[in-house]
Amino acid sequence: MTLASSPSGRMPRKDLVLTPRQVEGMIADGRTLIIVDGKVLKLDAWLSYHPGGDKAVMHMVGRDATDEVNALHSPEARRHMLKFQVGRIGGRWRNFLPPIQGGKFRTYPDAVEVYCEDTKDDVASIGSSSPPDSPLFDAIEGSSNFRRRRRSTAELHEVSSISSLSSIESPTTNDQSELSKTDARTQQEIDHDLAKYPALDPATQGDIVQKYRLLFDRLRSEGLFQCNYTSYLIELTRYTFLFSMFLILLRCGWYGTSGLFLGMLWHQLVFTVHDAGHMGITHNFIIDTVAGIIIADFIGGLSLGWWKRSHNVHHIVTNSPEHDPDIEHMPFFAISHRFFDSLRSTYHDRIMTYDPFAKFMLRYQHYLYYPILLFGRFNLYRLSWEYLIVGQGPKKGSAWWHRWLEITGQVFFWYWFGYKVVCQSIPTAAGRFAFVMVSHMITAPLHVQITLSHFAMSTADLGIHESFPQKMLRTTMDVDCPEWLDFFHGGLQFQAIHHLFPRMPRHNLRRTQKLVQEFCREVEIPYALYGFVDGNKEVIGRLADVGRQAAILAQCQKTLAERVDHGHH
C-alpha cells in the first residue's frame, strides 16, 4: 500500500502506521500515547493544559480511548486533539494496561525515531510485537489476528494468587493464609461477573461498541444532547423560592429553619453544577465553566475544579478500588474486601491504610453510613481547599484562570456565609451552631444519591479488554422514581445513562432511558434498576457484607496471633 507523500518525498508523520511494539516502546520512554478513532495521539504537552486534570488522561495511556473521549468531550475539543496526532494504527487495537495502573512496558530503540522524525521510509520493516497478555486470556498469534480462549476457573485463581503474592516480599505462613482468602473472594467476584455479563472476546465486545456508537448517533440526531432551557426556568424559580425563604426566616430569627432552606438550596444547586461541569447546559466551555464556578464556589463554597478532576477519573475507572476516588473513603467506608490489603490510591497518591481505626470503623460501617454522610459537606470543603491551595488544576492553557476565579469565589463565600450571615446576622452561639449544622446536614440526601448508584455495584476488574459501555453498565445502577420526583434526584437517578452519555442534559435522561434499556436487551447486558428504598437496602447490604468480612478477618488474625504467641511459649 502506498501512502501519500509530502513534497519532500517523505511520508507525513500523521500517516505513519505505528505497530503495537513501537507504541509500547514510546510509552516505555515516558510518552503519553492514547488511541482515538485509529489515530495515535501523543499528549505529553497537553497534560498540564487539560481542564479535566492529568489523571484522567493517564488512565487512557496505551488504550483505545475513542468512546471515553467522545463521551466526555465536545466536537471542538476532539478536533483540537488532532493537533497531537503522531501516527495511526492498522486494524483492531489491543489495549495495554496503563502505567498508572501498573502496566509494564518494554523499551524499543527504533521507536524514538518515530516521534522525533516526521518520516520513516519503511515502517513495516521495524517489526512488531503484541501487548502483554491479559490475565483472562491467552493470546495465540496466527497470521494477522489474535485468537483468544477463556481460561478455566483454576487458572484464573492461580493468576490472581500469583499477581497478589508478587507484590509482597517473603510472606509468612499466616500472611499466605490471609492472602488466599482475599484472593479467593476476588476470584469469586470476577467469576460472577464473567458469568453474568457478555464475554470479553474481541467479537463480542466489538459488537457492543458498534451498537453503542449507533445509539450515540441516534440520540444526537433526535436532539437529546440539546438543552431544554425551559426546564432551567423552572429550576431558577425553585432556587429563587428557597433563597427567599432562607433570607426571610433568617430575618425573623428562625435560624434552624432558615438553615434548612439554605441547605435545600445547596442540594438543588449541585445538580446544575454537575450539568455545567459536563458542559451540558450551553455546551460552551467558558460559559458553562463560569456558571459552574459562580454556583459552586461563590454560592456553595465548593471547588468546581476539584470536582471535575475527581469526577472525570471516576467516569473512566468507575468502581475501581485502586483508582476511583468516588469509592475511596477509607477509613470510614469500604465497599470491597480489597481495601483490607491497604491499597495504594493512584488518584490520591497515598496508601489507604487498613489500620486499627479502619478495622473498627468498617465492622460497623452499615450502621454509621447515614450518620457519617450527615457531615459529608465538611469533607468537601477540605477537598476543595486542598485542590486550590496545592494547585492541582491546570496552570496553563484555556483553564489557567479557573484557580484564581475559584479562590475569589471561596473568599466571597466565606465573607457572605461565614461573616455576614453566621457571625453578624445570628446573635447567639446556639443559634449559629443550629444554623450551620442544619444547613449542612440537610444536604446528606445528596451524598446518599451520589453513593447509591455505585456502592452496591461490582468492583471486580475484568481486565483491559472490557468495552467502555459494558464497564459503565456493570458498575452503575439507576434509581427508579416517579417523574414528579425528578427534581429531588436532579438527574442522579439516571446514573447508568449518565455514565454512557455524560454530556447529555439531565432533563433529557428520562427520555433516553427506554432507548438504553433496548440497547441493553440487544447486547444482553443487565440493566440495574432499583427503587430508592431497595437501592438503599442494596447499599446497606453491601456495607454489612464487607463489614462481616472485616470482622471475620480480624478474628482470624487474632486467633493466628494467639497460636503463634502460644507456640513461642
PESULRA-V410709 format. One record per residue. N is the residue number from 1. RES is the residue in one small letter. PSI is psi as a letter, one per 30 degrees, with the letter a starting at -180 (none if undefined). OMEGA is omega in whole degrees, 0 to 359 (none if undefined). D_LAST is the distance of its C-alpha to the last C-alpha in Angstrom with 2 decimals. Layout:
n-><N	N>
res-><RES	RES>
psi-><PSI	PSI>
omega-><OMEGA	OMEGA>
d_last-><D_LAST	D_LAST>
This chain:
n-><1	2	3	4	5	6	7	8	9	10	11	12	13	14	15	16	17	18	19	20	21	22	23	24	25	26	27	28	29	30	31	32	33	34	35	36	37	38	39	40	41	42	43	44	45	46	47	48	49	50	51	52	53	54	55	56	57	58	59	60	61	62	63	64	65	66	67	68	69	70	71	72	73	74	75	76	77	78	79	80	81	82	83	84	85	86	87	88	89	90	91	92	93	94	95	96	97	98	99	100	101	102	103	104	105	106	107	108	109	110	111	112	113	114	115	116	117	118	119	120	121	122	123	124	125	126	127	128	129	130	131	132	133	134	135	136	137	138	139	140	141	142	143	144	145	146	147	148	149	150	151	152	153	154	155	156	157	158	159	160	161	162	163	164	165	166	167	168	169	170	171	172	173	174	175	176	177	178	179	180	181	182	183	184	185	186	187	188	189	190	191	192	193	194	195	196	197	198	199	200	201	202	203	204	205	206	207	208	209	210	211	212	213	214	215	216	217	218	219	220	221	222	223	224	225	226	227	228	229	230	231	232	233	234	235	236	237	238	239	240	241	242	243	244	245	246	247	248	249	250	251	252	253	254	255	256	257	258	259	260	261	262	263	264	265	266	267	268	269	270	271	272	273	274	275	276	277	278	279	280	281	282	283	284	285	286	287	288	289	290	291	292	293	294	295	296	297	298	299	300	301	302	303	304	305	306	307	308	309	310	311	312	313	314	315	316	317	318	319	320	321	322	323	324	325	326	327	328	329	330	331	332	333	334	335	336	337	338	339	340	341	342	343	344	345	346	347	348	349	350	351	352	353	354	355	356	357	358	359	360	361	362	363	364	365	366	367	368	369	370	371	372	373	374	375	376	377	378	379	380	381	382	383	384	385	386	387	388	389	390	391	392	393	394	395	396	397	398	399	400	401	402	403	404	405	406	407	408	409	410	411	412	413	414	415	416	417	418	419	420	421	422	423	424	425	426	427	428	429	430	431	432	433	434	435	436	437	438	439	440	441	442	443	444	445	446	447	448	449	450	451	452	453	454	455	456	457	458	459	460	461	462	463	464	465	466	467	468	469	470	471	472	473	474	475	476	477	478	479	480	481	482	483	484	485	486	487	488	489	490	491	492	493	494	495	496	497	498	499	500	501	502	503	504	505	506	507	508	509	510	511	512	513	514	515	516	517	518	519	520	521	522	523	524	525	526	527	528	529	530	531	532	533	534	535	536	537	538	539	540	541	542	543	544	545	546	547	548	549	550	551	552	553	554	555	556	557	558	559	560	561	562	563	564	565	566	567	568	569>
res-><m	t	l	a	s	s	p	s	g	r	m	p	r	k	d	l	v	l	t	p	r	q	v	e	g	m	i	a	d	g	r	t	l	i	i	v	d	g	k	v	l	k	l	d	a	w	l	s	y	h	p	g	g	d	k	a	v	m	h	m	v	g	r	d	a	t	d	e	v	n	a	l	h	s	p	e	a	r	r	h	m	l	k	f	q	v	g	r	i	g	g	r	w	r	n	f	l	p	p	i	q	g	g	k	f	r	t	y	p	d	a	v	e	v	y	c	e	d	t	k	d	d	v	a	s	i	g	s	s	s	p	p	d	s	p	l	f	d	a	i	e	g	s	s	n	f	r	r	r	r	r	s	t	a	e	l	h	e	v	s	s	i	s	s	l	s	s	i	e	s	p	t	t	n	d	q	s	e	l	s	k	t	d	a	r	t	q	q	e	i	d	h	d	l	a	k	y	p	a	l	d	p	a	t	q	g	d	i	v	q	k	y	r	l	l	f	d	r	l	r	s	e	g	l	f	q	c	n	y	t	s	y	l	i	e	l	t	r	y	t	f	l	f	s	m	f	l	i	l	l	r	c	g	w	y	g	t	s	g	l	f	l	g	m	l	w	h	q	l	v	f	t	v	h	d	a	g	h	m	g	i	t	h	n	f	i	i	d	t	v	a	g	i	i	i	a	d	f	i	g	g	l	s	l	g	w	w	k	r	s	h	n	v	h	h	i	v	t	n	s	p	e	h	d	p	d	i	e	h	m	p	f	f	a	i	s	h	r	f	f	d	s	l	r	s	t	y	h	d	r	i	m	t	y	d	p	f	a	k	f	m	l	r	y	q	h	y	l	y	y	p	i	l	l	f	g	r	f	n	l	y	r	l	s	w	e	y	l	i	v	g	q	g	p	k	k	g	s	a	w	w	h	r	w	l	e	i	t	g	q	v	f	f	w	y	w	f	g	y	k	v	v	c	q	s	i	p	t	a	a	g	r	f	a	f	v	m	v	s	h	m	i	t	a	p	l	h	v	q	i	t	l	s	h	f	a	m	s	t	a	d	l	g	i	h	e	s	f	p	q	k	m	l	r	t	t	m	d	v	d	c	p	e	w	l	d	f	f	h	g	g	l	q	f	q	a	i	h	h	l	f	p	r	m	p	r	h	n	l	r	r	t	q	k	l	v	q	e	f	c	r	e	v	e	i	p	y	a	l	y	g	f	v	d	g	n	k	e	v	i	g	r	l	a	d	v	g	r	q	a	a	i	l	a	q	c	q	k	t	l	a	e	r	v	d	h	g	h	h>
psi-><k	k	l	k	l	l	f	f	f	l	k	k	e	f	f	k	j	k	l	e	e	e	e	e	e	e	e	f	g	g	k	j	k	l	k	j	h	g	k	j	k	j	g	e	f	f	e	f	f	j	f	g	l	f	e	e	e	f	f	f	k	g	l	j	g	e	e	e	e	e	e	f	l	l	e	e	e	e	e	e	f	f	f	g	k	g	a	l	l	k	a	k	k	j	k	l	k	k	e	f	g	g	k	k	k	k	l	j	e	f	e	e	f	e	f	f	l	f	l	k	e	i	e	f	f	e	l	l	l	l	l	k	k	k	f	f	l	k	k	j	k	k	b	g	l	k	k	k	k	k	l	l	e	e	e	e	e	e	e	e	e	e	e	e	f	f	g	k	k	i	k	l	e	e	e	e	e	e	e	e	e	e	e	e	e	e	e	e	e	e	e	e	e	e	f	e	l	l	l	g	l	e	e	e	e	e	e	e	e	e	e	e	e	e	e	e	e	e	e	e	f	g	g	f	g	k	k	j	f	e	e	f	e	e	e	e	e	e	e	e	e	e	e	e	e	e	e	e	e	e	e	f	g	i	e	e	e	e	e	e	e	e	e	e	e	e	e	e	f	e	e	e	e	e	e	e	e	g	h	g	d	f	g	k	e	e	e	e	e	e	e	e	e	e	e	e	e	e	e	f	g	l	k	e	e	e	e	e	e	e	e	e	e	e	f	e	h	k	g	j	e	f	f	j	f	f	g	i	g	k	g	e	k	k	g	k	f	f	f	f	g	i	l	k	k	f	e	f	h	l	k	i	k	i	l	e	e	e	e	e	e	f	f	g	e	f	e	f	e	e	e	e	f	f	g	e	e	e	e	e	e	e	e	e	e	e	e	e	e	f	h	f	l	k	f	l	a	f	g	f	f	e	e	e	e	e	e	e	e	e	e	e	e	f	e	e	e	e	e	e	d	e	e	e	f	j	f	l	e	e	e	e	e	e	e	e	e	e	e	e	f	f	g	e	e	e	e	e	e	e	f	e	f	e	e	f	l	k	g	k	j	g	l	f	f	k	l	e	e	e	e	e	f	f	g	k	l	l	k	k	l	l	e	f	g	e	e	e	f	g	f	f	f	h	e	e	e	e	f	e	i	f	g	k	k	f	f	f	e	e	f	f	e	e	e	e	e	e	e	e	e	e	g	h	k	k	j	j	j	l	l	e	e	e	e	e	e	e	e	e	e	e	e	e	e	e	e	e	e	e	e	e	e	e	e	e	e	e	e	e	e	e	e	e	e	e	e	f	none>
omega-><181	178	178	183	175	180	181	181	180	181	176	184	183	180	180	174	183	177	175	180	177	179	178	180	179	178	177	179	175	181	181	184	172	179	177	180	179	180	177	181	177	192	180	183	185	186	183	180	189	182	180	178	183	185	180	179	184	178	179	183	179	184	168	186	185	185	178	180	180	182	189	186	177	176	180	179	180	176	179	182	182	177	184	181	179	180	177	180	176	179	183	179	178	191	166	169	184	179	182	179	177	180	179	185	180	177	183	188	184	184	182	181	183	184	175	180	179	186	171	187	185	184	186	184	183	179	182	172	183	174	178	182	172	176	185	185	166	176	179	185	177	187	185	184	175	175	185	174	179	180	178	179	180	179	179	180	180	179	181	181	180	181	182	183	185	183	182	183	173	181	176	179	180	179	181	179	179	179	182	180	180	178	179	179	177	181	177	180	178	180	179	181	178	179	187	187	181	181	184	179	184	183	181	181	177	178	178	180	181	181	175	180	175	177	178	180	180	179	178	181	179	174	184	173	177	184	174	186	174	178	180	172	176	178	181	177	179	180	181	179	182	179	180	179	176	182	182	182	175	180	180	180	176	193	178	180	176	177	177	181	177	178	177	176	178	180	181	183	180	181	178	175	178	177	183	180	177	183	181	180	178	185	176	187	185	183	181	179	179	178	179	180	179	182	186	187	186	183	186	179	180	184	175	181	177	182	181	180	180	187	178	176	178	182	183	182	185	175	173	186	182	193	186	182	182	176	180	184	175	8	186	181	171	180	177	176	182	177	178	182	182	182	173	178	177	178	183	181	178	177	175	192	175	186	181	179	178	180	178	184	185	178	183	188	179	175	186	186	182	178	181	181	175	182	185	184	178	178	178	174	182	180	179	180	179	180	185	181	180	181	183	182	179	180	182	174	187	183	185	185	184	184	185	175	179	177	175	179	179	178	179	182	183	173	184	182	185	184	186	184	188	185	187	187	182	190	187	178	180	179	179	180	181	182	182	184	180	183	181	183	181	177	181	178	178	180	173	180	182	183	187	187	184	188	182	185	187	172	181	177	181	175	190	183	178	182	178	182	180	181	180	181	180	186	186	175	171	179	182	178	176	185	182	179	181	182	182	182	174	180	181	177	178	186	180	178	179	180	176	185	188	185	179	177	188	181	177	185	180	179	182	188	182	179	177	178	177	178	181	178	183	183	176	172	178	178	185	180	180	168	184	180	180	177	177	177	178	180	180	177	178	180	179	180	179	177	177	177	178	180	179	180	179	179	177	180	179	181	179	179	179	179	179	180	179	179	180	181	none>
d_last-><77.83	79.60	78.50	80.88	81.03	81.60	84.94	83.36	82.65	78.93	76.83	75.86	72.18	71.76	73.10	70.59	68.63	65.06	62.71	59.10	58.09	60.22	58.83	55.29	56.16	57.72	54.67	52.45	54.77	53.98	56.95	56.78	58.53	59.02	61.37	63.94	66.74	66.36	66.68	64.12	63.73	62.23	61.13	59.70	62.51	62.25	58.59	59.37	62.42	61.06	61.55	58.66	56.16	54.76	51.61	53.70	55.49	52.36	51.06	54.25	54.14	54.88	55.65	58.84	59.05	62.50	61.64	59.37	62.05	64.86	63.02	62.12	65.14	68.85	71.45	72.29	68.71	68.53	71.80	70.47	67.50	69.96	70.56	67.17	67.88	67.33	67.88	67.54	65.76	67.28	66.24	63.10	60.34	56.77	54.35	51.82	48.57	49.35	47.50	46.30	44.52	42.90	45.80	46.08	49.57	51.04	53.59	57.10	59.53	62.70	61.52	62.26	65.91	66.06	65.33	67.07	70.30	72.64	73.41	72.13	74.67	72.59	69.57	69.01	68.74	65.62	63.42	60.78	57.38	55.61	52.94	49.31	48.75	47.37	44.09	46.14	48.92	49.88	52.96	55.43	58.22	61.63	64.95	64.74	62.44	58.79	57.85	54.54	52.62	49.90	46.51	44.66	41.80	39.38	40.72	40.54	36.90	36.20	38.13	36.37	32.90	33.97	35.60	32.56	30.20	32.75	32.28	28.52	27.24	24.41	22.82	19.22	18.74	18.08	21.17	23.18	22.49	23.72	26.61	27.73	28.01	30.04	32.10	32.89	34.13	36.17	37.71	38.60	40.52	42.30	43.25	44.53	46.80	47.97	49.09	50.66	52.55	55.08	54.02	53.36	55.82	58.57	61.36	59.76	58.58	61.91	63.79	61.79	62.56	66.23	66.65	64.77	67.19	70.14	68.92	68.56	72.18	73.39	71.85	73.41	76.79	76.71	76.20	72.77	71.60	74.45	73.67	75.51	76.45	77.83	74.28	73.46	76.42	74.80	71.49	73.36	74.96	71.58	70.19	73.29	72.94	69.29	70.02	73.05	71.16	68.47	71.17	73.23	70.34	69.07	72.54	72.64	69.41	67.42	64.54	61.89	64.39	65.62	62.09	61.88	64.90	63.72	60.40	62.36	64.50	61.49	60.11	63.42	64.01	60.79	62.36	65.29	63.01	61.22	64.65	65.69	62.48	63.26	66.94	67.86	70.60	73.27	71.46	72.53	69.71	71.10	72.35	69.22	66.98	69.00	69.12	65.36	64.69	67.17	65.54	61.87	61.94	65.03	64.75	61.08	59.23	57.27	57.56	59.36	58.26	54.57	55.11	57.02	54.46	51.63	53.71	55.13	51.68	50.82	53.93	52.95	49.20	49.15	45.76	43.84	40.47	40.42	44.11	45.80	45.65	46.88	43.60	41.29	40.41	36.74	34.97	37.27	38.18	37.10	39.19	37.08	33.44	34.00	33.67	29.92	29.85	31.14	34.48	36.89	40.20	43.11	45.41	43.52	42.07	38.59	35.19	34.93	31.35	29.27	27.53	26.06	29.64	30.89	28.14	29.26	32.97	33.07	31.60	34.71	37.19	39.57	40.03	40.40	42.76	46.05	45.05	43.81	46.98	49.03	48.03	48.51	51.66	50.00	47.68	50.80	52.26	49.24	49.45	53.21	53.01	50.36	52.60	55.69	54.25	52.34	55.32	53.67	57.01	59.77	61.55	64.39	66.87	68.23	65.20	64.95	66.50	64.12	61.57	64.25	65.90	62.55	61.77	65.23	64.44	61.21	63.13	65.80	63.32	61.58	65.01	66.48	63.38	61.34	64.28	67.39	65.88	62.67	63.67	67.45	68.22	65.64	66.10	62.95	59.24	58.63	61.25	59.79	56.29	57.68	59.81	57.08	54.42	56.88	58.43	55.09	53.38	56.41	55.75	52.49	54.33	54.89	51.19	50.77	53.66	52.20	48.77	50.15	51.63	48.49	45.27	45.62	46.78	45.12	42.88	42.57	43.78	46.27	47.02	49.93	52.62	52.70	55.99	56.38	57.95	55.36	52.45	54.16	54.80	51.32	49.62	52.18	53.61	56.89	57.39	60.33	62.51	66.20	68.42	69.27	65.61	65.54	66.19	62.89	60.80	62.88	62.48	58.68	58.92	60.22	57.28	57.33	61.01	60.50	57.85	60.34	63.19	61.84	65.29	66.99	68.20	66.23	69.37	69.92	66.48	67.45	70.46	68.24	65.75	67.84	68.42	64.71	64.06	66.72	65.08	61.68	63.29	65.12	62.08	59.78	57.30	56.02	57.33	54.87	56.85	55.46	56.99	55.71	53.86	52.47	51.45	49.49	47.80	46.82	45.31	43.39	42.21	40.95	39.14	37.59	36.51	34.81	33.27	31.80	30.39	28.81	27.25	25.95	24.54	22.82	21.28	20.15	18.60	16.79	15.52	14.43	12.65	10.75	9.93	8.89	6.68	5.21	5.30	3.77	0.00>
